[in-house]
Amino acid sequence: MLGRWVRWVAENPPPGPFRARFWRSPLRGPWLTSVLSVALLPGITLMFLTGLASYAAYDPNLARGNDTTPDKGLLGSWLPTWPAGPWWLYWVTQGVHVTLGLVLIPIVLAKLWSVLPKLFEWPPARSLTHLLDRASLLLLVGGAVFELVTGVMNIQYYYAWPVVFYQAHYYGAWVFIAAFVVHVAFRVGRLVTALRSRSLIRELRTPLSATRPEPPDPDHLVSPDPAPPTISRRGALGMVALSSLALLGLTVGQTIGGRARSTALLAPRGRELGMGPNDFQVNKTAAMAGIVPVDDSWRLQLRGAVSRSLSRAELLALPQHTARLPIACVEGWSTGIQTWTGVPLADLADLVGAARTDRLFVESLQRGGFSTATLSPGQVRTPDALLALQVNGADLSLDHGFPARIVVPALPGVHNIKWVTRLTFSVG
């Protein structure tokens, strides 16, 4: 009796998308899905690796100030401390991560469209193996959507969720990549077979009038009742490619900086500029951070084996060092290369008797938000790591961190703390 009921349920799916004839596009099929998959495979792999690099740049091995991910265990504890060079490292890796993430959106959406019938497959589970495959598919699709949506919302500074983006995006990436690996392992044979079933070059030469459905397939992606085509596969792939290229053109300028920034029409912030030598992008203005103009009473508090208190004039009297560096932010944009002048952090460490193995805890006049950071000994001792006092030959503006800010090669912008008030060197 139970077996008969199960067969009846399998043979009588609910109306709508659970029925195969609901899906009528003549373009869907294993070949089109496989072409989109091949485009996504290297992109997703690079996204995951650059995402790990971004996480490592937040110094997960440092206990204070930077890392807020709870119970990361094996998912994070193996990552090395982020180096302070080459100077372009974070600029490139995070720029690639954000820009590539946006460029992949049309391809991901096209891939999801191509496999929509699988998401509504009936019955939901024909066996334990089928159930596990379906579960991995849901994790794959859900993880992809979650990562893309939260990533885009983050770079648009729109935090409409009750969780911390940094944590949620990191854990979500591991869920997604696990499902992705399982999915690829189960589907790689079918992917190769599908790609061999027809020539890409020939398909790109096929006009709308000659577009025909693919042969029936075991995954039931091909419609049993296809409608007449309204676009060729060449047109569909071209539309996806042009959409990705358009997103590339509208966003990559925010990473490159300089004159190219004017093309970054989708840049959410960082389009607000300073004046004169300070005429480059500001992420958070002094007003947004609650910083009032700083007068001559400001003093930098230095703590190490001994303590010192230095005015800005005294800092300017110390040996100065100049470095040409960008400041790159986690949202993918950068200031472009600027010329910074200030006191090397290594000199300040020596001034208070700090050991070469001491790390540095930086505190800002800003309260709340990212107002502290911890730097590793290697980051402190790199020659171009500065307590910057000037930029492009002029004093820092208040929006750019006057009276002093941290500038360290290859460090995320969030750790290049502005409006510095205290530097504490201590044992790591």
Secondary structure, DSSP 8 states (H G I E B T S, - for coil): -HHHHHHHHHHS--SGGGSGGG---SS-SHHHHHHHHHHHHHHHHHHHHHHHHHHHHT-TT-TTTT---TT-GGGTTTS----S-STTHHHHHHHHHHHHHHHTHHHHHHHHHHTHHHHT-SSS-SSHHHHHHHHHHHHHHHHHHHHHHHHHHHHTT---SSS-HHHHHHHHHHHHHHHHHHHHHHHHHHHHHHHHTS-HHHHHT--GGG-------TT--S-SS----SS-HHHHHHHHHHHHHHHHHHHHHHHH-GGGGGG-TT--SS--B-SGGG-SB-SS-HHHHT-----TT-EEEEESSSEEEEEHHHHHHS--EEEEE--B-TTS-B---EEEEEEEHHHHHHHTT--TTEEEEEEESS-SSS-EEEE-HHHHHSTT-EEEEEETTEE--TTTTTT-EEE-TT-BGGGS-SSEEEEEEEE-
